[in-house]
Amino acid sequence: MSNSLVTACRNNIFGNPFFTKAQCESNVNPTRTISAAAGEDYSCEFGSSKYYLLCGFGGLLSCGITHTAVVPLDMVKCRIQVNPAKYGGIVKGFKVTIAEEGGRALAKGWAPTFFGYSMQGICKFGFYEAFKILYTDLLGEENAYLWRTSVYLAASASAEFFADIALCPMEAVKVRIQTQPGWSTTLREGFPRIMKDEGVSGFYKGLVPLWARQIPYTMMKFACFERTVEALYKFVVPKPRAECTKGEQLVVTFAAGYIAGVFCAIVSHPADTIVSKLNQAKGSNFVDVAKSLGLLGMWKGLFPRIIMIGTLTALQWFIYDSVKVYFRLPRPPPPEMPESLKRKLGLN
């Protein structure tokens, strides 16, 4: 363990993130490196600065595009959460919104959504790749395999901590545009209004519930996705991943992403409802909102959110993996048990 710690410190990816070049052989087990590299012409090394930057770009596209695309559904979901008596279910929510404000109202909040989730995507995916390599180095090859789910959970939670700090200001503007009638209708108007009325703290009063919503969501999103991909290739796909075309691999990515998204929506929904209500009610706090909603109230809008998050998560993983394919980034296959561990367990 001490040797692994020393190695991780020497190759610390956070020491100089733009100029440090990580070495493949120190970050992943040899079997995965060989499998990933066979017959491939990669544009960069796994774990290099260019690798992280392109992963961040993939996160920007995957989160920014998908969240913006589902703004109409997201707006109706938010309104159901903060005023269920008026908006009822998803169908009624759309009807009431269009009847009162017209079809253009369904696009409210698209700008803060795009910019906020683009920034979040850079941090979410870029830091996830970085933390996953760091924690794998700290554990060592055998422990990293045995505890791989814990690695996925820890790496995604660490990444989302920073991603939410980047997202929170735009999330505050978005929710107010969507749920407060008569408030500013654009990012250009809304952002300076919060700054003038409440100062910087106004952008971050929803940070704690945002962490409560997004960190469990992201932990489920990444860990469930990674293990689902592993299970699909092991039990469902009729041939090894190495024999699958890039298109077939992306189909598996989409399927695993949708499965992960359904679980994500369920795990994070109560906190999502609190975030929506918190940004609607000026001067409220996390505990007061939770008490006022009650246990059942926290689950309002779950069905539209499952549809939204399931589709959104599947598309995010599809776009992210497509970016990796397009830029010829290393894409190691699902982890395999190291030979040394097989020998210890008498499996050879």
N, C-alpha and C positions, 0 to 999 in steps of 0.2 A: 504493500500500500504506500509506503514511504517513497519507494522508487517511482511509483505512478504519480505521486504528488509533485515530486521534483521535476519529472518530465513535463507535467502539465504546466508548471510554473515557467519552465524554460520556454515552452511553446505557447505561452499565454496569448490567446487571440485578442485579448482586450488591452494588451500592453501597447500595441501600435496597430490599430485595426486597419489602417489604410496601406501600410507598408510591410507588415509582417507576412511572411509566406509560410503557411502551415504545410507540413509534410504528410502525405497520405499515409505512409507506413506507420506513423506514430498515432494516427487517429482512428483507424478502422482496422478490423482484423484482416489478415492477409487473404483469407478465402474470399471475403467480400470484395476486396480491392481487385483481385484477379478476375473474379466473375464480372465485375462492373467494367473492367478495362478490356476484356476480350473483344478484339475486332472493332474497337471504338476509337474514334479520333476526337478527343475531348478538347474544348477550347481553354480549359484551365485545370488546375489541380483541385482535388477535393479538399476543402478546408482552406483554400487560398483566399486572399483579399478579394480578388475578382469573383470568386465563387460566392462569397457572402454578399457582395454588392449586387450581383445578378439575382440572387435569391431574394434580396430586398426589393428589387425591381419587379420580380414575379409576384411578390406579396402586394406591392402597390397596385398592380393591374388586377389581381384576383379579388382583393377586398374593395378597391375603389369602384371598379366596374359593376360588380355583383350587388353591392349594397345600394348603389345608385339606381340600378335596374329595378329593384323591388321597393323603391320609395313609396309608391301608391299603397302597396300592401302594408308597409311599415307604418305609414301615417294612420291608416284605418285601425291597425292594431293598437297604436298608441292612444287613439281616441276612445277605443273600446275600454282600454285600461283605466283611463282617467275619468270617463263618463259612460259607464256601461248602461245606465238607464236610458240614455238618449240614443246611443249607437248600437246597442244590442250585440248581434253577431256580425260576422264578416259581411254577409250580403246586405243586411240593413245598414251597416256602417258605410258601405260604398254608396248605397242609395241616398242616405241622408246627406252625406258630404257633397255628392253631385247635385242634389236638389237645391241645397242651400248656397253652394259656392261655385258650381259649375265644374266641368271636367278638369280645368286647369288647376284646380285646388289639389288634385291628386299628386301634383309634382312639387308641392310645397316642401321645402327642406332639402331639395336635391343638392344644392351647392355645399352646405356644411356637411352633408352626408358624403359627398364625393371627396372633399378635401380631408375631412376627419378620418374616414376609413382608409384612404390612401396612405396617410401618415401611420395609421395603426398597422396597416398591412406590411409596410416596410419593416417596422419593429417586430411585429409578430412572427413573420416567417424568417427574416434575417437573423434575429436573435435566437430563434428556436434552433436553427441549424448550428449556430455558434455554441449555445449552451449544451446542446446534445453532444457535440464533440468534446467539449470541456468536461462534462460529467462522465462521459465514457472513458476519457483519459484518466480521470481520478479513480474510477472504480477498477480499471484494468479489464483486459479482454474477457476473461471468464465471468467475473462478477457483472460486467456490463451486459452480457448475454442473459445471465440468470435473472438480473434485475432490470431487464430492458423496459418493462412497463413503467417502473419507477423512474427510469431515466427520461422516458417520454413525458411523464407527468411533471417532473421537476423542471425539465427544460422548457416546457410550454408555459408553466406557471411563472417562471422567471422572465420569459419573453413578454408575456402578457402584462406583467407588472409595469414595464416600461411603455408598452404599446398603449395602455389606457391613459397614461399621462399625456401622450401625444393626442389621443382621441378626445379627451374630456371637454376641452373648450368648444369644439365643433358639435359635440353631442348636446351640450347645453343649449346652444343656439338652435339646433335642429328641433329638439323636443318643444321648445317654446314656440317656434314658428308653426309647428304642426298642431299644438294643443291649446294655445291661448288665442282666442278670437280677438281681433283688433290689434294684436301685437305686431311687430315688424314682420314683413313677409319675405324678406331677402337677407342673405348673409351680410351684404354690404350695409344694411340698416341695423340688423340685429346685433352684430358683433360689437360695434361701438356703443350701442345702447346698454348692453350688459356692463361694459367697461365703465361707462359714465355713472350708471345707477348703483352698481355693486362692487366695482373694482375687480381686480384679478381673482379674488376669492369667489366671485360669482360664477366664474367659469369652472371652478373646481369643487363646488359644494356637493356635486354628485359623484366625486371621485371614489369615495369609499363604497357606495352601493354599485358603482360601475365596476370596481374590482370584484365585488361580491357576485356580480353577474358574469363578467367576462372571464375571470380566472378559472372558475369551475367549468365554464363553457369551453374555454380553450384547452384546458386539461383533457376534457372529454373528447374534444374535436381532434386533437393530435394523437392521444393514446389510443382511442377507439379506432381511428383511421389506420394507424400503424399496425395494430393487431388484426384488424379486419382484412387489410391487404395481405398480411401473412397467412390468415386463415383461408382467404379466397384462393390464393395460389396453391395452398396445401390440400384443400378439400374440394374446391369447385372447378377451378381452371384445369382442363384436361391435359395440359402440357406444362413443362417447366417455364418459368418466367423468361429465361434466356432464349427460349425458342419462340416466344411471343413477339409479334411485330409491335412497333411503337404504338400503332392504333389500338391493338388489343390491350396493351398495357394501360393506355389511357381510359379504355372502357372499364377496366378493373378499378382504376383510380376514381372514376365517377361513381361507380357502385358503392365503393367503400366510403366515399365522401358523403353520399346520401344517408347511408346507415348511421354514420357518425353524427350527421346533422340532426337526425331525429332525437337521438339521446341528448345532444347538446341543448336543444330547445327545451326539453323537459327539465334538465338539471338547472338551467339558468333562468327559467321563466319568472319565478317569484321576485328575484332581484331586478329583473327587467321591468316588471310592473312598478316596483318602488322607484326606479330611476325615472320612469315616465311621470309618475305622480309627483315626485320630488321637484322636478324641473318645472312642473305646471304650477305648483303651490309655492309662492314666494314666502320665504321665511320658515319653511318647514324643515324638519330634519328626518334622518333615516328611521329612528325609533318611532316618532310620532306617526309617520306615514304608514309604517308596518302595522301599528296598532289600529289605525283608522281603517285600513283595508281589511284586516282580518285574514284568516287562513284561506277561506274560499275566494276572497277578493283578489288575492295575489295570483290566482290562476285564471283570471279573466283574460281572454284573448289568446289562450294557449293553442287552439286549433289553427288559426291563421299563422301563428308564429311557427308551428311545426312545419306547415307548408313552406313558409318563407325560409326558415333556417335550413330545412332539409335540402331544398333546391339550391339555396345560396351556398351552403357548405360543399355540396357536390360540385357546383360550378367553380368554386374557389380552388378546390384541389385539382380540378381538370385544367383550369387556366394556369395554375402554378406549375403543374407537371409539364404542361405544354410549353411554357417558357423555358423550362429546363431542357426539353427536347430541342426546341428551336435554337437555343444558344449552345447546344452540345455540352451541357453540364454533366458531370458524373452523377449517375443515379444508381447507387448500390442496390442490389436486390434485398429482400427481407433477410434479417440476420439468420445465420446458421450456427449451430453449436460448434465452438472451436475444437480443433482436433485434440488439444491438450485436455480439455474437459471430457471429451469422449473417452480418452484413455483412462482418466481418473475414475470415470463411471463404468468402465469395462464395456463400452459400447462398440469398440473397434473389432 
